[in-house]
Amino acid sequence: MKMRSDGNINIEKAIGKTADVYLTIPAKDAGAGKITMTLEERFVELSAIQNGDTPLITGTKVRVISVNGDTLVVEKTE
């Protein structure tokens, strides 16, 4: 019984991890995009927003900096 899992992902564990932009993330306050990453041994697609002034296009490498509800806040990696 200890090995059982309820199947839910804890997105708080994404903070500090890197991901790839899947669907363009618009500039700050212009909506959400999507990122893909491996989280808790699963490949997942999650909603993401950013605080930057320019959109992050598909394929851009990003880092998760916080969680806002069920949406991740990301920043472009250098």
Buried (B, 14 or more C-beta within 10 A) or exposed (E): EEEEEEEEEEBEEBEEEBBEBBBBBBBEEEEBBBBBBEBEEEEBEBBBBBEBEEBBEEEBBBBBBBBEEEBBBBBBEE
